[in-house]
């Protein structure tokens, strides 16, 4: 064991350039692992030498031989590489392997060594504890009953044990099924209902009809439907499914049925209609939510009740709904802020300011707004001292960072980011700043930003809000008469300045342009001989992206909040999400139906404030940037075909 530790310590002390000649051996080993060629893997392993990624190759070998049950070799590797990312992932996979074979004693011994276990691995540990009759597992599982909507396969025996132990009765089963249906997981709804006693279990074809053809089901259901719990539940299931497409039709149907439903059943149905109406920005949402009374809602339903009330300027409902939220949800910055605003609207300024103080000073959308509510300018904290030579060396010599840098060198960005992020665990501010500076000096912009974002007391906002590609971005923004702080705020959110960035839906480059959008803009601005390959060229990408930002602005009242939403979700949606009356920009942003776009717009606008401060050397106002979003209009857009 000491020999292996010595070899690995040598590997991390060698300069990176000395490792590059062995990169081919590592890549060959990786390919052999992927193809399942053990002989090729052994040959590549023998040629690897003291490569930075030698532990990964040994990990490949152990994974390929896992079926041979070499527990001693596995434990020796995990011991040598304890607390590293590669050991964490191998240990988790080994626990999965052991769990599938019901080797509970080994699961018990290995699970406590994990640092950040995933849900399915935790469930294998819970199965192991059940096997030795540890009843405390059931207490833990109860907390997940309404939140683990789509449980991993290893978790199902734990949930089964809850029912067998009679910890969960019929009411609990129906409550879980309702949550799953609300989350649009009808298959899991059906699975959960199998926990009911046979004499309470709805007929499978009837259940399918209520979910798949809800209006037809309600028309054809027998006259005695309300005589049983399952009949009433299936009726409100059908109401819920109708509401996802047409809340008004669902409300009409519920009005017809409500006299035959019990209070809790019709209240849940009204809450579901309110939820779906709120997501569609329908004015009736608030009233339908109120029909639900004080029934406990899901986290999603509570949040949308507040958003509906914000759009309706019903500050009393905002106040009461946030107070009714589970404590963990109400403690999130957005609900602290809006509860403060509700207090302020009711004249309770002292209570409001006490809430704003809780989140003021945070470099975030609601932290910024809280500062402004307290009359404070948004300013970055004092810049921390630059990393010393010793701190820089410690960052360079950090074994996990060296592995990450090797992956970056091999253009294995996914693996590099995982290793880099793992390296940051437990780092103090000075270590984080040194690591962020190392990433910056190597032009790994996203890791520099991500790492600098983690500091708690000492900060460097020039690292948090890097502004690379200035020679391309600043002139392009100026040529389009755009605020360069907003352009950088958007780019920071889009790609973290990684030119090769590509989203799951095909958006590419610094400004994450979709192929059709890039082609449309190129034609619009007269860019000759354009090809999609040019999108990864920084100059062309920025030209097309800023041109599109200008066109979006011109088509959406020259409002940056609307334009930011449009850049992420499309101009048609951004326009549709306006209200019949003017809205605060913050309320518009908070009530965007798509969670990704909602988060995106908030971060772009807060980013823009910090870039403005850093570029111009003076405070900026998020409230001023958010402004007021005008009401819906039927004005014909300047560019009807704007993508």
KAQUICOR-V658085 format. One record per residue. N is the residue number from 0. RES is the residue in one small letter. PHI is phi in radians with two decimals (* if undefined). Layout:
# KAQUICOR-V658085
n=[N | N]
res=[RES | RES]
phi=[PHI | PHI]
This chain:
# KAQUICOR-V658085
n=[0 | 1 | 2 | 3 | 4 | 5 | 6 | 7 | 8 | 9 | 10 | 11 | 12 | 13 | 14 | 15 | 16 | 17 | 18 | 19 | 20 | 21 | 22 | 23 | 24 | 25 | 26 | 27 | 28 | 29 | 30 | 31 | 32 | 33 | 34 | 35 | 36 | 37 | 38 | 39 | 40 | 41 | 42 | 43 | 44 | 45 | 46 | 47 | 48 | 49 | 50 | 51 | 52 | 53 | 54 | 55 | 56 | 57 | 58 | 59 | 60 | 61 | 62 | 63 | 64 | 65 | 66 | 67 | 68 | 69 | 70 | 71 | 72 | 73 | 74 | 75 | 76 | 77 | 78 | 79 | 80 | 81 | 82 | 83 | 84 | 85 | 86 | 87 | 88 | 89 | 90 | 91 | 92 | 93 | 94 | 95 | 96 | 97 | 98 | 99 | 100 | 101 | 102 | 103 | 104 | 105 | 106 | 107 | 108 | 109 | 110 | 111 | 112 | 113 | 114 | 115 | 116 | 117 | 118 | 119 | 120 | 121 | 122 | 123 | 124 | 125 | 126 | 127 | 128 | 129 | 130 | 131 | 132 | 133 | 134 | 135 | 136 | 137 | 138 | 139 | 140 | 141 | 142 | 143 | 144 | 145 | 146 | 147 | 148 | 149 | 150 | 151 | 152 | 153 | 154 | 155 | 156 | 157 | 158 | 159 | 160 | 161 | 162 | 163 | 164 | 165 | 166 | 167 | 168 | 169 | 170 | 171 | 172 | 173 | 174 | 175 | 176 | 177 | 178 | 179 | 180 | 181 | 182 | 183 | 184 | 185 | 186 | 187 | 188 | 189 | 190 | 191 | 192 | 193 | 194 | 195 | 196 | 197 | 198 | 199 | 200 | 201 | 202 | 203 | 204 | 205 | 206 | 207 | 208 | 209 | 210 | 211 | 212 | 213 | 214 | 215 | 216 | 217 | 218 | 219 | 220 | 221 | 222 | 223 | 224 | 225 | 226 | 227 | 228 | 229 | 230 | 231 | 232 | 233 | 234 | 235 | 236 | 237 | 238 | 239 | 240 | 241 | 242 | 243 | 244 | 245 | 246 | 247 | 248 | 249 | 250 | 251 | 252 | 253 | 254 | 255 | 256 | 257 | 258 | 259 | 260 | 261 | 262 | 263 | 264 | 265 | 266 | 267 | 268 | 269 | 270 | 271 | 272 | 273 | 274 | 275 | 276 | 277 | 278 | 279 | 280 | 281 | 282 | 283 | 284 | 285 | 286 | 287 | 288 | 289 | 290 | 291 | 292 | 293 | 294 | 295 | 296 | 297 | 298 | 299 | 300 | 301 | 302 | 303 | 304 | 305 | 306 | 307 | 308 | 309 | 310 | 311 | 312 | 313 | 314 | 315 | 316 | 317 | 318 | 319 | 320 | 321 | 322 | 323 | 324 | 325 | 326 | 327 | 328 | 329 | 330 | 331 | 332 | 333 | 334 | 335 | 336 | 337 | 338 | 339 | 340 | 341 | 342 | 343 | 344 | 345 | 346 | 347 | 348 | 349 | 350 | 351 | 352 | 353 | 354 | 355 | 356 | 357 | 358 | 359 | 360 | 361 | 362 | 363 | 364 | 365 | 366 | 367 | 368 | 369 | 370 | 371 | 372 | 373 | 374 | 375 | 376 | 377 | 378 | 379 | 380 | 381 | 382 | 383 | 384 | 385 | 386 | 387 | 388 | 389 | 390 | 391 | 392 | 393 | 394 | 395 | 396 | 397 | 398 | 399 | 400 | 401 | 402 | 403 | 404 | 405 | 406 | 407 | 408 | 409 | 410 | 411 | 412 | 413 | 414 | 415 | 416 | 417 | 418 | 419 | 420 | 421 | 422 | 423 | 424 | 425 | 426 | 427 | 428 | 429 | 430 | 431 | 432 | 433 | 434 | 435 | 436 | 437 | 438 | 439 | 440 | 441 | 442 | 443 | 444 | 445 | 446 | 447 | 448 | 449 | 450 | 451 | 452 | 453 | 454 | 455 | 456 | 457 | 458 | 459 | 460 | 461 | 462 | 463 | 464 | 465 | 466 | 467 | 468 | 469 | 470 | 471 | 472 | 473 | 474 | 475 | 476 | 477 | 478 | 479 | 480 | 481 | 482 | 483 | 484 | 485 | 486 | 487 | 488 | 489 | 490 | 491 | 492 | 493 | 494 | 495 | 496 | 497 | 498 | 499 | 500 | 501 | 502 | 503 | 504 | 505 | 506 | 507 | 508 | 509 | 510 | 511 | 512 | 513 | 514 | 515 | 516 | 517 | 518 | 519 | 520 | 521 | 522 | 523 | 524 | 525 | 526 | 527 | 528 | 529 | 530 | 531 | 532 | 533 | 534 | 535 | 536 | 537 | 538 | 539 | 540 | 541 | 542 | 543 | 544 | 545 | 546 | 547 | 548 | 549 | 550 | 551 | 552 | 553 | 554 | 555 | 556 | 557 | 558 | 559 | 560 | 561 | 562 | 563 | 564 | 565 | 566 | 567 | 568 | 569 | 570 | 571 | 572 | 573 | 574 | 575 | 576 | 577 | 578 | 579 | 580 | 581 | 582 | 583 | 584 | 585 | 586 | 587 | 588 | 589 | 590 | 591 | 592 | 593 | 594 | 595 | 596 | 597 | 598 | 599 | 600 | 601 | 602 | 603 | 604 | 605 | 606 | 607 | 608 | 609 | 610 | 611 | 612 | 613 | 614 | 615 | 616 | 617 | 618 | 619 | 620 | 621 | 622 | 623 | 624 | 625 | 626 | 627 | 628 | 629 | 630 | 631 | 632 | 633 | 634 | 635 | 636 | 637 | 638 | 639 | 640 | 641 | 642]
res=[x | x | x | x | x | x | x | x | x | x | x | x | x | x | x | x | x | x | x | x | x | x | x | x | x | x | x | x | x | x | x | x | x | x | x | x | x | x | x | x | x | x | x | x | x | x | x | x | x | x | x | x | x | x | x | x | x | x | x | x | x | x | x | x | x | x | x | x | x | x | x | x | x | x | x | x | x | x | x | x | x | x | x | x | x | x | x | x | x | x | x | x | x | x | x | x | x | x | x | x | x | x | x | x | x | x | x | x | x | x | x | x | x | x | x | x | x | x | x | x | x | x | x | x | x | x | x | x | x | x | x | x | x | x | x | x | x | x | x | x | x | x | x | x | x | x | x | x | x | x | x | x | x | x | x | x | x | x | x | x | x | x | x | x | x | x | x | x | x | x | x | x | x | x | x | x | x | x | x | x | x | x | x | x | x | x | x | x | x | x | x | x | x | x | x | x | x | x | x | x | x | x | x | x | x | x | x | x | x | x | x | x | x | x | x | x | x | x | x | x | x | x | x | x | x | x | x | x | x | x | x | x | x | x | x | x | x | x | x | x | x | x | x | x | x | x | x | x | x | x | x | x | x | x | x | x | x | x | x | x | x | x | x | x | x | x | x | x | x | x | x | x | x | x | x | x | x | x | x | x | x | x | x | x | x | x | x | x | x | x | x | x | x | x | x | x | x | x | x | x | x | x | x | x | x | x | x | x | x | x | x | x | x | x | x | x | x | x | x | x | x | x | x | x | x | x | x | x | x | x | x | x | x | x | x | x | x | x | x | x | x | x | x | x | x | x | x | x | x | x | x | x | x | x | x | x | x | x | x | x | x | x | x | x | x | x | x | x | x | x | x | x | x | x | x | x | x | x | x | x | x | x | x | x | x | x | x | x | x | x | x | x | x | x | x | x | x | x | x | x | x | x | x | x | x | x | x | x | x | x | x | x | x | x | x | x | x | x | x | x | x | x | x | x | x | x | x | x | x | x | x | x | x | x | x | x | x | x | x | x | x | x | x | x | x | x | x | x | x | x | x | x | x | x | x | x | x | x | x | x | x | x | x | x | x | x | x | x | x | x | x | x | x | x | x | x | x | x | x | x | x | x | x | x | x | x | x | x | x | x | x | x | x | x | x | x | x | x | x | x | x | x | x | x | x | x | x | x | x | x | x | x | x | x | x | x | x | x | x | x | x | x | x | x | x | x | x | x | x | x | x | x | x | x | x | x | x | x | x | x | x | x | x | x | x | x | x | x | x | x | x | x | x | x | x | x | x | x | x | x | x | x | x | x | x | x | x | x | x | x | x | x | x | x | x | x | x | x | x | x | x | x | x | x | x | x | x | x | x | x | x | x | x | x | x | x | x | x | x | x | x | x | x | x | x | x | x | x | x | x | x | x | x | x | x | x | x | x | x | x | x | x | x | x | x | x | x | x | x | x | x | x | x | x | x | x | x | x | x | x | x | x | x]
phi=[* | -1.11 | -1.05 | -1.14 | -1.07 | -1.11 | -1.07 | -1.17 | -1.18 | -1.10 | -1.08 | -1.39 | -1.65 | -1.33 | -1.15 | -1.03 | -1.08 | -1.27 | -1.47 | -1.09 | -1.14 | -1.72 | -1.05 | -1.06 | -1.20 | -1.11 | -1.11 | -1.13 | -1.14 | -1.09 | -1.10 | -1.12 | -1.09 | -1.11 | -1.58 | 1.32 | -1.64 | -1.18 | -1.12 | -1.12 | -1.09 | -1.13 | -1.11 | -1.12 | -1.08 | -1.22 | -1.69 | -1.31 | 1.15 | -1.61 | -1.24 | -0.94 | -1.81 | -1.01 | -1.09 | -1.18 | -1.18 | -1.10 | -1.06 | -1.04 | -1.08 | -1.15 | -1.13 | -1.19 | -1.79 | -1.03 | -1.12 | -1.37 | 1.22 | -1.43 | -1.09 | -1.14 | -1.13 | -1.12 | -1.15 | -1.12 | -1.11 | -1.11 | -1.19 | -1.12 | -1.94 | -0.94 | 1.28 | -1.55 | -1.11 | -1.12 | -1.23 | -1.01 | -1.24 | -1.18 | -1.08 | -1.09 | -1.20 | -1.17 | -1.08 | -1.06 | -1.10 | -1.15 | -1.11 | -1.10 | -1.80 | 0.97 | -1.54 | -1.23 | -1.14 | -1.23 | -1.05 | -1.02 | -1.37 | -1.56 | -1.01 | -1.07 | -1.43 | -1.23 | -1.68 | -2.38 | -1.17 | -1.45 | -1.03 | -1.17 | -1.21 | -1.03 | -1.19 | -1.10 | -1.09 | -1.16 | -1.07 | -1.09 | -1.22 | -1.07 | -1.10 | -1.81 | 1.13 | -1.47 | -1.21 | -1.09 | -1.03 | -1.16 | -1.09 | -1.16 | -1.17 | -1.00 | -1.19 | -1.67 | -0.99 | -1.71 | -1.96 | -1.53 | -1.21 | -2.18 | -1.20 | -1.05 | -0.93 | -1.13 | -1.46 | -1.11 | -1.08 | -1.24 | -1.15 | -1.00 | -1.11 | -1.04 | -1.23 | -1.05 | -1.39 | 1.07 | -1.35 | -2.16 | -1.80 | -1.06 | -1.04 | -1.17 | -1.13 | -1.12 | -1.10 | -1.15 | -1.09 | -1.08 | -1.07 | -1.20 | -1.17 | -1.03 | -1.43 | 1.06 | -2.12 | -1.08 | -1.09 | -1.26 | -1.01 | -1.11 | -1.07 | -1.10 | -1.13 | -1.16 | -1.32 | -1.19 | -1.03 | -0.97 | -1.36 | -1.98 | -1.30 | -1.20 | -1.05 | -1.10 | -1.19 | -1.15 | -1.08 | -1.02 | -1.14 | -1.10 | -1.51 | -1.48 | -2.37 | -1.08 | -1.17 | -1.09 | -1.09 | -1.12 | -1.17 | -1.74 | -1.16 | -1.16 | -1.12 | -1.62 | -0.98 | -1.45 | -1.32 | -2.18 | -1.05 | -1.11 | -1.11 | -1.23 | -1.12 | -1.15 | -1.13 | -1.35 | -1.06 | -1.09 | -1.05 | -1.07 | -1.17 | -1.10 | -1.10 | -1.07 | -1.84 | -2.54 | -1.02 | -1.15 | -1.12 | -1.10 | -1.11 | -1.09 | -1.15 | -1.16 | -1.02 | -1.26 | -1.74 | -1.07 | -1.19 | -1.82 | -1.83 | -1.35 | -0.96 | -1.08 | -1.23 | -1.26 | -1.14 | -1.08 | -1.10 | -1.10 | -1.08 | -1.19 | -1.15 | -1.08 | -1.06 | -1.18 | -1.17 | -1.10 | -1.14 | -1.69 | 1.04 | -1.48 | -1.13 | -1.32 | -0.96 | -1.08 | -1.14 | -1.15 | -1.07 | -1.11 | -1.09 | -1.32 | 1.09 | -1.84 | -1.05 | -1.13 | -1.86 | -1.27 | -0.99 | -1.08 | -1.18 | -1.05 | -1.13 | -1.28 | -1.13 | -1.13 | -1.10 | -1.10 | -1.17 | -1.08 | -1.14 | -1.59 | 1.03 | -1.66 | -1.17 | -1.14 | -1.23 | -0.95 | -1.04 | -1.18 | -1.22 | -1.14 | -1.14 | -1.46 | -1.13 | -0.98 | -0.99 | -1.13 | -1.25 | -1.11 | -1.42 | -1.26 | -0.95 | -1.12 | -1.45 | -1.09 | -1.10 | -1.24 | -1.15 | -1.05 | -1.13 | -1.15 | -1.04 | -1.11 | -1.12 | -1.59 | 1.47 | -1.68 | -1.12 | -1.09 | -1.10 | -1.10 | -1.14 | -1.10 | -1.26 | -1.06 | -1.08 | -1.10 | -2.08 | -1.08 | 1.55 | -1.32 | -1.42 | -2.64 | -0.93 | -1.39 | -1.12 | -1.07 | -1.13 | -1.12 | -0.99 | -1.21 | -1.10 | -1.54 | 1.37 | -1.82 | -1.27 | -1.45 | -2.40 | -1.13 | -1.18 | -0.95 | -1.27 | -1.15 | -1.07 | -1.07 | -1.04 | -1.31 | -1.04 | -1.16 | -1.17 | -1.11 | -1.14 | -1.07 | -1.15 | -1.09 | -1.55 | -1.06 | -1.00 | -1.18 | -1.14 | -1.12 | -1.14 | -1.07 | -1.12 | -1.12 | -1.12 | -1.04 | -1.06 | -1.53 | 1.05 | -1.83 | -1.12 | -1.06 | -1.15 | -1.11 | -1.14 | -1.09 | -1.17 | -1.07 | -1.08 | -1.11 | -1.11 | -1.42 | -1.03 | 1.39 | -1.25 | -1.45 | -0.97 | -1.12 | -1.17 | -1.10 | -1.13 | -1.17 | -1.16 | -1.09 | -1.16 | -1.08 | -1.10 | -1.06 | -1.16 | -1.73 | 1.02 | -1.70 | -1.05 | -1.15 | -1.27 | -1.07 | -1.14 | -1.02 | -1.28 | -1.13 | -1.12 | -1.57 | -1.17 | -1.86 | -2.15 | -1.84 | -2.32 | -2.38 | -1.31 | -1.26 | -1.52 | -1.10 | -2.11 | -1.09 | -2.34 | -1.29 | 1.04 | -1.04 | -1.16 | -1.64 | -1.35 | -1.10 | -1.12 | -1.14 | -1.10 | -1.11 | -1.12 | -1.68 | 0.98 | -1.87 | -1.20 | -1.12 | -1.14 | -1.19 | -1.05 | -1.16 | -1.05 | -1.26 | -1.09 | -1.01 | -1.38 | -1.23 | -2.33 | 0.92 | 1.20 | -1.67 | -1.14 | -1.58 | -1.04 | -2.49 | -1.44 | -1.17 | -1.77 | 1.80 | -1.23 | -2.32 | 1.42 | -0.94 | -1.88 | 0.83 | -1.58 | -1.26 | -0.94 | -1.14 | -1.17 | -1.03 | -1.12 | -1.12 | -1.15 | -0.99 | -1.18 | -1.11 | -1.67 | 1.31 | -1.39 | -1.37 | 0.94 | -1.27 | -2.33 | -1.06 | -1.09 | -1.27 | -1.10 | -1.49 | -1.37 | -1.00 | -1.06 | -1.21 | -1.06 | -1.18 | -1.04 | -1.18 | -1.14 | -1.22 | -1.11 | -1.16 | -1.03 | -1.12 | -1.12 | -1.13 | -1.00 | -1.13 | -1.60 | -2.32 | 1.03 | 0.94 | -1.83 | -1.16 | -1.19 | -1.08 | -1.17 | -1.13 | -1.08 | -1.15 | -1.07 | -1.55 | -2.08 | 1.85 | -1.06 | -1.06 | -1.19 | -1.01 | -1.22 | -1.09 | -1.35 | -1.19 | -1.81 | -1.27 | -2.16 | -1.10 | -2.20 | -0.98 | -1.02 | -1.18 | -1.24 | -1.01 | -1.10 | -1.15 | -1.77 | -1.13 | -1.17 | -1.52 | -1.07 | -1.09 | -1.20 | -1.03 | -1.14 | -1.05 | -1.09 | -1.03 | -1.23 | -1.05 | -1.22 | -1.19 | -0.95 | -1.04 | -1.07 | -1.21 | -1.09 | -1.06 | -1.11 | -1.21 | -1.28 | -1.86 | 1.22 | -2.59 | -1.06 | -2.33 | -2.12 | -1.21 | -1.02 | -1.14 | -1.17 | -1.24 | 0.94 | -2.07 | -1.58 | -1.15 | -1.22 | -1.00 | -2.47 | -1.74 | -1.06 | -1.25 | -1.12 | -1.06 | -2.07 | -1.09 | -1.74 | -1.02 | -1.36]
